[in-house]
């Protein structure tokens, strides 16, 4: 993607402004609809550059949301939790160390923009999703978006033409690898498009047990999420989809999660000592499509461990010297570390750990089967994202889904126990 150049289709600008106005005037729960729809369907590459600052359409949508929250004082009931503070520290740390590493005004501007995206997306959803009905509306909107994205990607699969190319920023002709079309819709890469579907699957499935939700929504939405995953023709999203389904299937064992977690840890440690290669060499054996770059992902992570001295202080400018093609950092954990050093990396891990902990606490607090299923779906989605992180770094509108999920989990962990009848009652 070219930097410092305005790429803007008039239709993208019109849709952004319309969505922005709706965000400002609609009731809080409904304001999520234009925000999510526009954020997903307008390619991230659409932007206006002013004084070397990139005003992406996504960034403008988040700005509209922030203006709304402050004008309506919708932040008043926000009760800050530990994870909120850690996310703030994570953003500060990433900005500070990256700026020190590169030592340029461009680096400072770039990281301040990223910090705005992270904090505005996370806290915007924290302020706008404040109760169970609001959470259900958000997930139903995501199910609708999933269906629309799936239809567009099916058309792309049949015609090898990306409908979203009209906006610019995504290729008009679908990329083919190993004889398979890799559909991507409005996303910057097929893997990110597939990840979008795979990580939404468990949240949409959880709607099945909600009394006030029509059964066709989780059914059609789950099919759409699967279609998105498959048409991306990428191993990473398929593995994330399998992780999501596997996590949902563990529901009967929800009271034994501590045993399962310890079992996984001890198994990995045991494998590390008995295998001829390190345990992360399993990356090479985990692939779905023949052209999968599983070796690259293993090699990247292996060199990441071996070059600890290069990045731990404040990151490293380039990983190109680590090995052939290792300039391509296809791992979110590695991306965070090489851009921000060990402190930023630890804070990122802390955000994930605290989110899993909050989901577990919320699950124990809620007596209702329906709410427990909903929380379990959020936890399964979080697990799917973590699996996805091993094969891709996030850099487009998928970040909205990621920080929205973190905000949802933080919010439900603070809600009082309620009784919501299940769809089976």
Steps between C-alpha positions, in 0.01 A plus 500: 500500500636839403550742788449873503255491209127570514296207369133585515198398298208749517264216592724399791502858628122529462442173686738609774328836550155341496607238752661772711179703511300191597750422773441846643118500494386140553428356847806345661418135425409573138805721442707182483332404172643773271832486683554127446353486150712787369812388688489153341385587149725799427855378421758619750713648220242774440651809659562872484857616570532844658842628615639143482224374732286214368129549563370154414124471459506257793680760708239762406222260605668449837534878532126542437438242771725678748329834430164335565614348830633832628207711378251266665718428806459128438825436683344591834416145611830351387662314789869456425652157559855372511495390137400854395812638659719231347367580152583868558852405614537268201418786264735740677782246510465411132502867402793591723737218409422507128560876491829465689608214274449691176564850633299683234193722502338265247534211746340707776210598273451141385492355852277777635255410225515134601451591865192702406359204305556261790371720780210653308377162373528332839352774717236591243358149523543506878274808510248380240453137611394526861246221557379164371250640246771724356734201475237296316434782254872530424536127432187494283641789297822304456297199383329718238836640388635145481221397264563796271877446497445129426277579201758744363778246542292229332456730201873560509564126508275443196611798291859554625399867529500691828187713529674732747761595241266783402630686807864434422758362739420134428585310178230482234605150396509242779842359581549130427749273677550129441192497276271655764343843491578688822201727551537801727200730462570843648784370716865572428595131478317166454630374836346798679170449319495134601597591856203736514261212430675244718518718811138615474366144478481419875329829589238445230451136604433615857187682378333158463429489874356852529121508532444832324713411197349323199663163434572587137749769606760267658441237230543730200768704676706190583475374144610842375797508740605157372463608136724800565761277662499243219498745208809674638688177413744560785617246757514746791130593496399134460707409806344791690156375393589154633623655824173691535288189441720297733466760774122503462496120527678522835188649659416178693848516655472864604539413869831324429673771302784534749583131451483539122726805506758323716479194277574709190794674670653173626447337159683780321784496751528123465503520121769766514734264684429183303490651149818535295391856414349766730128467569420794272621283211143369510421808288652313205259211539187709532369597159183453299584614149797372304650844443487591870807689627519296819881472484531878475293539816711246687823659378381848599405395852818295540718796404289725719601285797862474388535876446362605838797734551403689184152606602448482875605858587276702267444280196693475174463698178508197271498122529640462149842390629347212695461290186355473152167684465480561875435867434140378465385482863195273479448465875319748722705414808826549311368821342420647841844407636711624210307829491498564874747282688452269796295740714240552227498126428434417867220758517340343191513157663354653816203638304426152364547330838278753680232464232493122541488552877210747468308260278546222755388722787195616306411138424510410870294805600209447263239241601311509169574232243447753218744756635755229574477380141549856377807548718635163388464615139702814580771290663509262202534799265791628710667159472447501122671839477799374700535205262472740207779716643746217433454539125426865426549851635193723511514819296156577353137518614539171687639711785146631555376144559793424733460803725122472490534146636733615779254777589208254505681263735602783732142630509331165574748428778361802687128439440285386790361145491177485304253230409436478126287212382660278237352422163416156633291626793 
